Amino acid sequence: MTVLDEMKQIAEEQGYELTENAEKIANFRARANVPLSVCPCDKDTPAPYRGCVGFICADEIKEKGVCKCNCFRRK
């Protein structure tokens, strides 16, 4: 399963959709070996607070409609 496939699965399970940036972010994660539990835009905040879709990311999507990385958004 590719990183993008895993992100699609997370989005589906959480009731979100991926943005047009998702493929670019997935490719970066794969090249840089950044696990989904780590936010590539905020590596200093540990899981489960950040990451696809950590507590902070989920709150951002709920409040702003999109996560910090602009990867996941509300449907």
N, C-alpha and C positions, 0 to 999 in steps of 0.2 A: 504494500500500500504506500503510495506517495504521500509526501507532506500535504500537498493540496487535497488529496483524498481524505486525509485525516481531518483537515480543517473543514471540509465539506460535511463530514460526518458530525463534527462538533456543532456546526451551525444548524444542521438538521435536528439534532438532539435537543438543542437549546431554543429552537424556534426562531433562529436568526437566518440571515442570508449573508453571503460573501459579497464584498464590494469589488469594484474593478481592480483594486490594488492587491487582492488576495493572491493571485498567481505570482506576482512580483515578490511578495513577502514570502510565499511558500518556497520559491526558488532561492531566495536569500537564506532562509532557514536551512534548506538542504545543503547549500554550498558551505555555509559557515557552521554547520552542525549545531544549530541552536534548537534545543528541544521545545516542544509546544508548551511546556510548563514555564518557560522563560519568555518574557516579553522582549522582543528585539529593540523596542523603542524605550524601554525602561528596565534595563538589566539589573538595576540596583534594588528593585522591589522584589522580594522572593515570592515563589509560589506558596500557597494558593492564592495570594492576593493579586498577582499579575500573572499573565500567561493566557493562553487561549482556552477558554474564557474564564479567567480568574474572577475573584470577588470584585475587585476594583473595575475590571473590564466590564463585567456584567452590569455594575452600577452605572458606568459611563454609557453603555448602550441603552439602558433604561432611561437615563436622564437626558442624554444628548442625542441619542439615536444611533451612535457609532462609537466604536472603541478608539483608544488613543492611536493605535496603528492605522486606523481607517481600513480595517480588514473585515470586521464583522459589523452588521447593522441590523436594526429592527426591520422586520418585514412590513 
